[in-house]
Amino acid sequence: MDKKGLKNKDAWWAPALEIFSAVSIWIAGPIIIALLLGKYLDDRFYTKPWIFLGLTAFSFIISCYGIFRVVKRYMEKISKEGQNEESK
């Protein structure tokens, strides 16, 4: 408990921070991996910039799918919480 007697899970900003961090990971993670791997493979196979561009496009698709999953999960969680409040 903190000084005000509230638990950390009761903080109003905690769910927003959780969603922000999950979405940020899905944005940055695949792009950084594509950047590093694409640059390495382009240098190795002398195909600049084609492998990099292909991996970047693929990572964009992966990011979109991951963000969709995260948002869908949180929407379902919020919907269930709303239904629980209505039933009380």
Buried (B, 14 or more C-beta within 10 A) or exposed (E): EEEEEEEEEEEEEEBEEEBEEBBEBBBEBBBEEBBEBBBEBBEEEEBEEEBBBBBBEEBBEBBEEBBEEBBEEBEEEEEEEEEEEEEE
